Amino acid sequence: MALQSNTTIFISGTEISAFKSITLHQSIDSHHKLELVCRMDVLENLTQALGESSKNYLGETITLQIASLDDFNGYKALEFKGIVSQVTTIKGYEASTGDEVVITALSPTFIADDGPHYASYNDFSLSDILHRTFSDYDKSKLEVVIQPNNTAPLHYSLQNGESTYNYASRLAAQYGEWFYYNGSKLIFGKPETEELVLTYGFDLKEYNLNLTPKSHNYKFYANDYLLNDTHEKDTKDISSGANGYSGFVSSKANTIFNNKTKVWHNLYNDPQAKQRLDSSIELQKKTYEIQQVKLNGISDNPGVKLGNIVKVEGASYRVIDITHSNRENGDYENRFEAVTADFDAYPNTNINAFPKSDTQTAVVMENADPDGLGRIRVQMPWQKTTGQMTPWIRIVTPHAGGDKGFHFIPEVNEEVLIGFEGGNAEHPYMLGSLYNGGGKASAFQNSSNAIKALKTRSGHTLMFTEDESIILTDKSGNKIHLDTTGGNINITAPETMTFNCKNMVVNVEQNLTTSVGMNKTDSIGLNSSESTGMTKSTTVGANANMMVMGNLMEFIQGDLTSEVVKGREESASEIKITSNNGNITKNAKGQIQNNSGEKGNNF
């Protein structure tokens, strides 16, 4: 037999005196829906246009209270506050229910389900993130209680095209926090602890217990590029403390699903990656176990409340779904579903509940990676208004390795294209750079696409042209030009060119021309050899000096001719002239004088 109840309904402070039926469906991680059906004459002046009065209820606050008429001991009241979201008026002679007005209300949580938003948070806790996220909503309509178990700062959290409500819902799943509306407040984090004892045959009319073993024999892996390591966590190493039905079903599950399942978990990387992996897997395992024991029941106690604990035959269960119904004659009952309360795991936990994203463009904000990993920080267009940006993210390059690789880091304020590991918007990386209206490729652009080039911020350029040349230049005018068509190489330096090496070999197949505009100095530490196959000519515009510290020897197979326009002097400590075969002839237009400090011989 249903409970005889006393029901009170107010819309915008006006009491609704009569109704035909009330249905209220409540579920965790969901907007609650109240449907109130009234005769039309209760809400409308029948002489007015259809819905003329009831339309004014749209957007107004509705409150509902259902309590036991006889105030039975152990019976508690149901209380609900919502916002009218729809008004339907039904009129017609053939309508099966007669003229009616149907008022539909949702929990105030739906005002936070107002469309896509974009925001990012670096090193904020869940509590800080949610307080900021819900700060702009009317607290008189939506009161939020934020008490997460996870108090550690999150390295990077992203609201990516999600409503505030959906973002909070996903965070709850991702980090294993309870999330539900309790009839008056939105709860995020620690669930309520109030208990209600239900007695079969008194306020519990019917119930059934469902035991369903689920697979939770997993080994999780996660990559950590900061340590260049792979972290592991095995669910068999985690004790949830399950006992009673939960412990029994878990034991059966281990027997049924005895094959180890290996799972890759795509964690974002920070110094706490291993710790976060361990805690995430513990939450996920407890979720698998909590879903194995469920209680379904039918009760006439309005005090059965979403998120609270009911005790049935000594066992505790937490209500996760309930539907209340009440008729105009006062008959009330509810149908509920609950999970074991042996431990407080959130049934909707999903550690892979990450935001998804396609590629996005961004602007480089920082490029001096403090850890020397060649990373950058970027700002996507939607982050610009708030000054937000990503953490340090990696860059895709053709080659990378310890002290080697293709090291090209984009400059600050340049546009880049961002991809996401596994589609996870919280795992960005740089795919490449982009030209735009503020940074064009004009210097290299032509109709035939004949130029391929690399150019640094300071102007150093390596250019490949399709007319078969390679040109390396810098901003000061140094230039190396490889002319593939002509087979030539031109090297230009506005100032000094220096070659430093241990050995050098220069091979010239045909001609070598050296032109020095001013001075030339050759300095040779030891020996110098020079060989000329045929004629050698030396021209000196002014004076020529040769200083030999040792001996000077000349070997000439032919003739030696020395012609001096003016005078010639030779001075030595001793001079010897020998003709090996023939005469010595001296000719002079004037006199030949032989002077000696001592005696002289001419024989």
VOTIFI-299220 format. One line per field, with one value per residue (C-alpha): x, y, z; residue number from 1. Coordinates in steps of 0.02 Angstrom, whole numbers. Each point is the difference from the previous one (the first is absolute). Layout:
<rs>
east	(X / ...)
north	(Y / ...)
up	(Z / ...)
pos	(NUM / ...)
</rs>
This chain:
<rs>
east	(0 / 66 / 34 / -132 / 98 / -15 / 67 / 43 / 44 / 50 / 42 / 77 / -73 / -176 / -70 / -74 / -156 / -37 / 82 / -37 / 173 / 181 / 150 / 178 / 147 / 171 / 165 / 182 / 95 / -162 / -129 / -153 / -169 / -164 / -166 / -152 / -171 / -145 / -178 / -7 / -121 / 129 / 125 / -100 / -145 / -105 / -61 / 177 / 103 / 80 / 149 / -19 / 33 / 108 / 126 / 60 / 69 / 139 / 170 / -72 / 55 / -107 / 12 / -72 / -19 / -77 / -18 / -93 / -178 / 5 / 178 / 57 / 158 / 148 / -86 / 90 / -58 / 46 / 55 / 41 / 36 / 0 / -32 / -149 / 68 / -158 / -187 / -119 / -187 / -117 / -178 / -128 / -164 / 81 / 154 / 9 / 48 / -104 / 67 / 170 / 154 / 164 / 139 / 173 / 143 / 184 / 125 / 91 / 152 / -67 / 38 / 185 / -32 / -6 / 111 / 183 / 134 / 189 / 124 / 164 / 82 / 184 / 41 / -172 / -87 / -171 / -74 / 78 / -53 / -182 / -17 / 60 / -109 / -162 / 38 / -111 / -161 / -141 / 36 / -178 / -56 / 148 / 98 / 156 / 93 / 179 / 97 / 107 / 106 / 137 / 84 / 159 / 27 / -39 / 142 / -119 / -189 / -101 / -182 / -11 / -168 / -92 / -135 / 46 / -109 / 74 / 176 / -33 / -81 / 152 / 120 / -100 / 16 / 183 / 53 / -126 / -98 / -186 / -109 / -188 / -140 / -75 / -163 / 66 / 188 / 120 / 129 / 176 / 115 / -36 / -176 / -121 / 5 / -181 / -73 / -179 / -50 / -131 / -100 / -78 / -187 / -3 / 73 / 86 / -132 / 114 / 185 / 121 / 188 / 102 / 173 / 96 / 185 / 96 / 173 / 130 / 156 / 99 / 179 / 14 / 148 / 43 / 145 / 104 / 106 / 75 / 85 / 3 / -85 / -161 / -100 / -106 / -141 / -84 / -176 / 41 / 118 / -145 / -107 / -169 / -46 / -155 / -91 / -171 / -88 / 132 / 144 / -92 / -41 / 177 / 69 / -115 / 50 / 184 / -42 / -105 / 114 / 169 / 85 / 101 / -56 / 134 / -62 / 93 / -44 / 46 / 52 / 63 / 180 / 58 / 115 / -149 / -47 / 34 / -95 / -149 / -1 / -7 / -142 / -99 / 8 / -52 / -154 / -41 / 14 / -115 / -125 / 0 / -30 / -136 / -101 / -5 / -126 / -161 / -162 / -166 / -149 / -175 / -33 / -134 / 122 / 28 / 163 / 89 / 117 / 118 / 181 / -45 / 18 / -141 / 24 / -92 / 21 / 162 / 83 / 32 / -36 / 17 / -146 / 53 / -170 / -178 / -171 / -133 / -185 / -151 / -183 / -137 / -70 / 164 / 70 / 191 / 138 / 176 / 105 / 186 / 166 / 150 / 178 / 94 / 64 / 141 / 116 / -30 / 49 / -90 / -97 / 28 / 189 / 86 / 184 / -6 / -133 / 113 / -51 / 19 / 60 / 46 / 156 / 4 / 107 / 97 / 131 / 167 / 14 / 160 / 140 / 140 / -36 / 75 / 25 / 91 / -126 / -29 / -180 / -109 / -153 / -139 / -161 / -151 / -118 / -132 / 133 / 52 / -136 / 46 / 188 / -1 / 120 / 55 / 136 / 165 / -41 / 110 / 37 / -7 / 167 / 74 / 132 / 34 / 116 / 126 / 107 / -49 / -148 / -90 / -5 / -118 / -99 / -132 / 15 / -113 / -159 / 9 / -152 / 8 / -115 / -40 / -47 / -55 / 61 / -141 / -118 / 21 / -14 / 103 / 148 / 50 / 156 / 61 / -18 / 78 / 6 / -118 / 18 / -134 / -42 / 122 / 140 / 6 / 125 / 16 / 189 / -9 / -169 / -9 / -121 / 105 / 35 / 185 / 73 / 18 / 82 / 46 / 16 / 34 / -67 / 164 / 1 / 115 / -67 / 25 / -90 / -24 / -60 / -70 / 121 / 127 / 88 / 25 / 33 / 52 / 1 / -2 / -56 / 178 / 24 / 99 / -53 / 32 / -75 / -3 / -37 / -53 / -32 / 172 / 89 / 66 / 14 / 14 / 44 / -15 / 51 / -13 / 139 / 124 / -7 / 100 / 40 / 58 / 47 / 136 / 38 / -62 / 10 / -55 / -11 / -30 / -24 / 29 / 29 / 20 / -11 / 36 / -33 / 45 / -52 / 131 / 123 / 36 / 99 / 52 / 65 / 65 / 62 / 117 / 32 / -77 / 6 / -62 / 0 / -45 / -18 / 48 / 26 / -11 / -10 / 13 / -32 / 32 / -65 / 127 / 136 / 30 / 89 / 52 / 82 / 73 / 66 / 91 / 65 / -75 / 26 / -58 / 0 / -29 / 13 / -5 / 64 / -12 / -24 / -4 / -32 / 7 / -44 / 98 / 136 / 26 / 94 / 47 / 77 / 59 / 134 / 73 / -46 / 52 / -39 / 35 / -25 / -11 / 20 / 60 / 47 / -54 / -29 / -26 / -47 / -17 / -17 / 111 / 135 / 2 / 75 / 57 / 47 / 65 / 46 / 151 / 88 / -102 / 30 / -67 / 55)
north	(0 / 173 / 132 / 130 / 161 / 184 / 94 / 184 / 86 / 181 / 87 / 172 / 10 / -48 / -161 / -126 / -57 / -159 / -118 / -159 / -81 / 34 / -93 / 43 / -93 / 24 / -77 / 35 / 97 / 55 / 140 / -47 / 11 / 41 / -17 / 78 / -31 / 112 / 28 / 154 / 90 / -9 / 107 / 91 / 120 / -98 / 159 / 48 / -59 / -171 / 4 / 185 / -18 / -157 / 67 / 121 / -147 / -25 / 29 / 14 / -100 / -148 / -86 / -169 / -83 / -171 / -64 / -140 / 50 / -96 / 51 / -181 / -26 / -23 / 86 / 153 / 132 / 22 / 175 / 63 / 168 / 24 / 123 / -8 / -40 / -41 / 33 / -106 / 35 / -136 / 40 / -99 / -93 / -164 / 17 / -159 / 94 / 156 / 177 / 3 / 104 / -96 / 92 / -71 / 55 / -45 / 9 / 168 / -92 / 24 / 187 / -50 / -106 / 157 / -38 / -25 / 91 / 1 / 20 / -74 / -15 / -29 / -70 / 35 / -119 / -71 / 112 / 157 / -48 / -32 / 156 / 103 / -97 / 23 / 177 / 88 / -95 / 62 / -77 / 31 / -125 / -119 / -34 / -105 / -94 / -37 / -121 / -112 / -138 / 41 / 159 / -8 / 130 / -60 / 31 / 45 / -7 / 54 / 49 / -28 / 44 / -65 / 82 / 34 / -145 / -121 / 55 / -32 / -166 / -55 / 55 / -104 / -153 / 33 / 20 / -114 / 134 / -15 / 118 / 19 / 119 / -45 / 95 / 167 / 4 / -61 / -113 / -22 / -111 / -79 / -73 / 24 / -124 / 2 / -175 / -62 / -174 / -82 / -146 / -129 / -7 / 173 / 135 / -117 / -86 / -95 / -18 / -105 / -22 / -15 / -80 / 18 / -45 / 122 / -10 / 99 / -104 / 135 / 59 / 183 / 80 / 184 / 85 / 131 / 97 / 109 / -154 / -96 / -143 / -101 / -9 / -152 / -36 / -169 / -3 / -158 / 106 / 111 / -48 / 86 / -73 / -80 / -122 / -79 / -12 / 113 / -110 / -158 / 65 / 68 / -172 / -78 / 133 / -43 / -183 / 37 / 133 / -75 / 58 / 158 / 146 / 126 / 178 / 153 / 158 / 165 / 107 / 177 / 14 / 91 / -47 / -84 / -113 / -164 / 56 / 55 / -164 / -99 / 103 / 0 / -189 / -22 / 107 / -94 / -171 / 52 / 61 / -171 / -82 / 119 / -35 / -186 / 15 / 97 / 12 / 45 / 37 / 73 / 105 / 118 / 97 / 174 / 10 / -113 / 131 / 1 / -14 / -54 / -172 / -123 / -150 / -160 / -153 / 68 / 37 / 178 / 65 / 173 / 59 / 46 / 9 / 26 / 41 / 73 / -6 / 75 / -1 / 125 / -118 / 15 / -172 / 12 / -123 / -1 / -121 / 9 / -77 / -3 / -65 / -75 / 128 / -112 / 133 / 170 / -27 / 106 / -118 / 111 / 9 / -9 / 46 / 16 / 136 / 128 / 146 / -34 / 120 / 10 / 96 / 184 / 149 / 93 / 134 / -35 / 90 / -73 / -102 / -8 / -170 / -1 / -189 / 3 / -111 / 117 / 35 / 154 / 77 / 57 / 98 / -56 / 135 / -30 / 18 / 174 / 100 / -74 / -11 / -189 / -117 / -181 / -75 / -44 / -110 / -103 / 32 / -127 / 3 / -111 / -62 / 18 / -81 / 34 / 147 / -30 / 25 / 131 / 150 / 132 / 90 / 124 / 181 / 87 / 72 / -119 / -103 / -189 / -149 / -103 / -184 / -106 / -171 / -124 / 145 / 53 / 189 / -1 / -79 / 130 / -4 / 108 / -71 / 143 / 187 / 103 / 156 / 133 / 179 / 67 / -117 / -34 / -99 / 144 / -10 / -178 / 1 / -13 / -70 / -153 / -46 / -2 / 42 / -109 / 89 / 4 / 172 / 45 / 146 / 97 / -24 / -150 / -89 / -165 / 4 / -138 / 56 / -102 / 87 / -115 / 106 / -4 / 164 / 21 / 181 / 97 / 176 / 72 / -54 / -162 / -113 / -173 / -29 / -173 / 20 / -173 / 46 / 79 / -114 / 149 / 45 / 181 / 49 / 181 / 79 / 190 / -13 / -136 / -182 / -119 / -183 / -103 / -181 / -128 / -44 / 79 / -63 / 110 / -83 / 112 / -95 / 150 / 181 / 84 / 189 / 92 / 187 / 98 / 183 / 53 / -106 / -186 / -90 / -183 / -76 / -179 / -83 / -126 / -42 / 72 / -83 / 73 / -89 / 79 / -113 / 131 / 188 / 102 / 190 / 115 / 187 / 120 / 178 / 75 / -84 / -184 / -66 / -178 / -48 / -175 / -44 / -155 / -40 / 48 / -124 / 19 / -145 / 56 / -124 / 135 / 178 / 131 / 177 / 143 / 175 / 151 / 171 / 93 / -58 / -171 / -39 / -167 / -12 / -156 / -53 / -103 / -16 / -144 / -9 / -166 / -51 / -190 / -6 / 151 / 179 / 144 / 158 / 173 / 145 / 183 / 161 / 82 / -69 / -161 / 30 / -138 / 66 / -107 / 42 / -115 / -69 / -51 / -135 / -3 / -169)
up	(0 / -47 / 131 / 32 / -19 / 25 / -153 / -9 / -165 / -28 / -164 / 20 / 175 / -57 / 71 / -121 / 90 / -98 / -122 / -94 / 6 / 42 / -70 / 50 / -74 / 81 / -50 / 38 / -132 / -80 / 0 / 104 / -83 / 87 / -90 / 83 / -80 / 53 / -57 / -108 / 115 / 141 / -94 / -134 / -13 / -123 / -84 / -51 / -146 / 13 / 119 / 36 / 186 / 9 / -126 / 134 / 99 / -126 / 79 / 175 / 151 / 52 / 169 / 46 / 168 / 31 / 178 / 87 / 42 / 163 / 46 / 16 / 100 / -117 / -146 / -65 / -122 / -182 / -46 / -174 / -78 / -187 / -140 / -117 / -172 / -98 / 9 / -103 / -9 / -63 / -53 / -99 / 15 / -47 / 111 / 104 / 157 / -23 / -3 / 85 / 31 / 10 / 91 / -34 / 111 / 3 / 140 / 1 / -66 / -176 / 5 / -1 / -154 / -106 / -148 / -43 / 97 / -17 / 143 / 58 / 170 / 39 / 172 / 76 / 120 / -39 / 133 / -75 / -176 / 48 / 107 / -149 / -122 / 99 / 60 / -129 / 38 / 112 / 170 / 57 / -132 / -6 / 158 / -26 / 137 / -56 / 111 / -111 / 75 / -126 / 62 / -105 / -137 / -176 / -121 / -142 / -8 / -150 / -23 / -186 / -76 / 153 / 105 / 180 / 56 / -126 / 46 / 185 / -45 / -99 / 136 / 124 / -111 / -42 / 183 / 85 / 95 / 43 / -101 / 26 / 47 / 169 / -23 / 59 / -34 / -132 / 83 / -70 / 101 / 168 / 3 / 143 / 143 / 59 / 20 / -8 / 61 / -111 / 68 / -114 / 30 / 77 / -114 / -123 / -106 / -117 / -36 / -99 / 13 / -159 / 8 / -164 / -8 / -111 / -74 / 98 / -27 / -89 / -16 / -49 / -88 / -25 / -88 / 90 / -125 / 138 / 73 / -165 / 91 / 3 / 161 / 45 / 122 / 27 / 72 / 97 / 106 / 54 / 150 / 2 / 168 / -74 / 113 / 12 / -168 / -80 / 55 / -52 / -175 / -24 / 41 / -130 / -127 / 23 / -34 / -153 / -76 / 40 / -160 / 29 / -109 / -46 / -17 / -63 / 98 / -83 / 149 / -19 / 57 / 155 / 145 / 88 / -146 / 92 / 154 / -105 / -95 / 163 / 73 / -164 / -17 / 182 / -31 / -161 / 82 / 143 / -130 / -84 / 168 / 60 / -157 / 39 / 143 / -31 / 98 / -83 / 108 / 14 / 154 / 66 / 107 / -77 / 96 / -124 / -70 / -147 / 56 / 176 / 78 / 31 / 113 / -42 / 111 / 71 / -167 / -60 / -174 / -79 / -108 / -178 / -87 / 63 / -71 / 115 / -47 / 86 / -47 / 38 / 132 / 97 / -45 / -4 / -42 / -69 / -100 / 28 / -50 / 117 / -1 / 144 / 125 / 63 / -72 / -78 / -180 / -128 / -116 / -153 / 17 / -169 / 4 / -191 / 7 / -81 / -114 / -185 / -133 / -182 / -50 / 47 / -43 / 135 / 28 / 83 / 167 / 74 / -79 / 129 / 76 / 177 / -10 / -167 / -89 / -146 / 50 / -17 / 81 / -115 / 10 / -100 / -65 / 134 / 137 / -55 / 90 / 169 / -26 / 22 / -89 / -3 / 107 / -86 / -149 / -115 / -184 / -141 / -93 / -138 / 121 / 186 / 126 / 136 / -59 / -180 / -113 / -102 / 118 / -68 / 136 / -60 / 54 / 125 / -80 / -149 / -48 / 16 / -24 / 155 / 4 / 147 / 54 / -23 / -31 / 182 / 10 / 160 / -91 / -132 / -108 / -145 / -175 / -97 / -36 / -107 / -107 / 24 / -49 / 128 / -52 / -186 / -105 / -125 / -18 / -66 / -86 / -190 / -127 / -40 / 181 / -46 / 170 / 155 / 145 / 184 / 80 / 182 / 99 / -24 / -188 / -28 / -154 / -88 / -167 / -129 / -171 / -142 / -121 / 84 / 127 / 187 / 90 / 181 / 62 / 162 / 42 / -10 / -181 / 21 / -142 / -70 / -172 / -77 / -185 / -52 / -181 / -28 / 121 / 97 / 184 / 54 / 178 / 54 / 166 / 27 / 131 / 50 / -55 / 108 / -30 / 150 / -23 / 34 / -182 / -160 / -179 / -144 / -171 / -152 / -162 / -114 / 49 / 170 / 13 / 162 / 11 / 158 / 6 / 128 / 98 / 2 / 134 / -6 / 161 / -4 / 160 / -83 / -183 / -156 / -171 / -162 / -169 / -166 / -152 / -128 / 4 / 160 / -6 / 150 / -14 / 145 / -16 / 124 / 103 / 32 / 155 / 35 / 166 / 20 / 173 / -65 / -174 / -166 / -140 / -180 / -124 / -180 / -142 / -133 / -1 / 135 / -64 / 122 / -68 / 116 / -70 / 134 / 117 / 73 / 160 / 71 / 173 / 88 / 123 / -142 / -185 / -111 / -187 / -86 / -181 / -8 / -187 / -99 / 25 / 109 / -102 / 73 / -114 / 46 / -99 / 130 / 111 / 95 / 171 / 114 / 172 / 140 / 178 / -23 / -155 / -150 / -133 / -176 / -72)
pos	(1 / 2 / 3 / 4 / 5 / 6 / 7 / 8 / 9 / 10 / 11 / 12 / 13 / 14 / 15 / 16 / 17 / 18 / 19 / 20 / 21 / 22 / 23 / 24 / 25 / 26 / 27 / 28 / 29 / 30 / 31 / 32 / 33 / 34 / 35 / 36 / 37 / 38 / 39 / 40 / 41 / 42 / 43 / 44 / 45 / 46 / 47 / 48 / 49 / 50 / 51 / 52 / 53 / 54 / 55 / 56 / 57 / 58 / 59 / 60 / 61 / 62 / 63 / 64 / 65 / 66 / 67 / 68 / 69 / 70 / 71 / 72 / 73 / 74 / 75 / 76 / 77 / 78 / 79 / 80 / 81 / 82 / 83 / 84 / 85 / 86 / 87 / 88 / 89 / 90 / 91 / 92 / 93 / 94 / 95 / 96 / 97 / 98 / 99 / 100 / 101 / 102 / 103 / 104 / 105 / 106 / 107 / 108 / 109 / 110 / 111 / 112 / 113 / 114 / 115 / 116 / 117 / 118 / 119 / 120 / 121 / 122 / 123 / 124 / 125 / 126 / 127 / 128 / 129 / 130 / 131 / 132 / 133 / 134 / 135 / 136 / 137 / 138 / 139 / 140 / 141 / 142 / 143 / 144 / 145 / 146 / 147 / 148 / 149 / 150 / 151 / 152 / 153 / 154 / 155 / 156 / 157 / 158 / 159 / 160 / 161 / 162 / 163 / 164 / 165 / 166 / 167 / 168 / 169 / 170 / 171 / 172 / 173 / 174 / 175 / 176 / 177 / 178 / 179 / 180 / 181 / 182 / 183 / 184 / 185 / 186 / 187 / 188 / 189 / 190 / 191 / 192 / 193 / 194 / 195 / 196 / 197 / 198 / 199 / 200 / 201 / 202 / 203 / 204 / 205 / 206 / 207 / 208 / 209 / 210 / 211 / 212 / 213 / 214 / 215 / 216 / 217 / 218 / 219 / 220 / 221 / 222 / 223 / 224 / 225 / 226 / 227 / 228 / 229 / 230 / 231 / 232 / 233 / 234 / 235 / 236 / 237 / 238 / 239 / 240 / 241 / 242 / 243 / 244 / 245 / 246 / 247 / 248 / 249 / 250 / 251 / 252 / 253 / 254 / 255 / 256 / 257 / 258 / 259 / 260 / 261 / 262 / 263 / 264 / 265 / 266 / 267 / 268 / 269 / 270 / 271 / 272 / 273 / 274 / 275 / 276 / 277 / 278 / 279 / 280 / 281 / 282 / 283 / 284 / 285 / 286 / 287 / 288 / 289 / 290 / 291 / 292 / 293 / 294 / 295 / 296 / 297 / 298 / 299 / 300 / 301 / 302 / 303 / 304 / 305 / 306 / 307 / 308 / 309 / 310 / 311 / 312 / 313 / 314 / 315 / 316 / 317 / 318 / 319 / 320 / 321 / 322 / 323 / 324 / 325 / 326 / 327 / 328 / 329 / 330 / 331 / 332 / 333 / 334 / 335 / 336 / 337 / 338 / 339 / 340 / 341 / 342 / 343 / 344 / 345 / 346 / 347 / 348 / 349 / 350 / 351 / 352 / 353 / 354 / 355 / 356 / 357 / 358 / 359 / 360 / 361 / 362 / 363 / 364 / 365 / 366 / 367 / 368 / 369 / 370 / 371 / 372 / 373 / 374 / 375 / 376 / 377 / 378 / 379 / 380 / 381 / 382 / 383 / 384 / 385 / 386 / 387 / 388 / 389 / 390 / 391 / 392 / 393 / 394 / 395 / 396 / 397 / 398 / 399 / 400 / 401 / 402 / 403 / 404 / 405 / 406 / 407 / 408 / 409 / 410 / 411 / 412 / 413 / 414 / 415 / 416 / 417 / 418 / 419 / 420 / 421 / 422 / 423 / 424 / 425 / 426 / 427 / 428 / 429 / 430 / 431 / 432 / 433 / 434 / 435 / 436 / 437 / 438 / 439 / 440 / 441 / 442 / 443 / 444 / 445 / 446 / 447 / 448 / 449 / 450 / 451 / 452 / 453 / 454 / 455 / 456 / 457 / 458 / 459 / 460 / 461 / 462 / 463 / 464 / 465 / 466 / 467 / 468 / 469 / 470 / 471 / 472 / 473 / 474 / 475 / 476 / 477 / 478 / 479 / 480 / 481 / 482 / 483 / 484 / 485 / 486 / 487 / 488 / 489 / 490 / 491 / 492 / 493 / 494 / 495 / 496 / 497 / 498 / 499 / 500 / 501 / 502 / 503 / 504 / 505 / 506 / 507 / 508 / 509 / 510 / 511 / 512 / 513 / 514 / 515 / 516 / 517 / 518 / 519 / 520 / 521 / 522 / 523 / 524 / 525 / 526 / 527 / 528 / 529 / 530 / 531 / 532 / 533 / 534 / 535 / 536 / 537 / 538 / 539 / 540 / 541 / 542 / 543 / 544 / 545 / 546 / 547 / 548 / 549 / 550 / 551 / 552 / 553 / 554 / 555 / 556 / 557 / 558 / 559 / 560 / 561 / 562 / 563 / 564 / 565 / 566 / 567 / 568 / 569 / 570 / 571 / 572 / 573 / 574 / 575 / 576 / 577 / 578 / 579 / 580 / 581 / 582 / 583 / 584 / 585 / 586 / 587 / 588 / 589 / 590 / 591 / 592 / 593 / 594 / 595 / 596 / 597 / 598 / 599 / 600 / 601 / 602 / 603)
</rs>
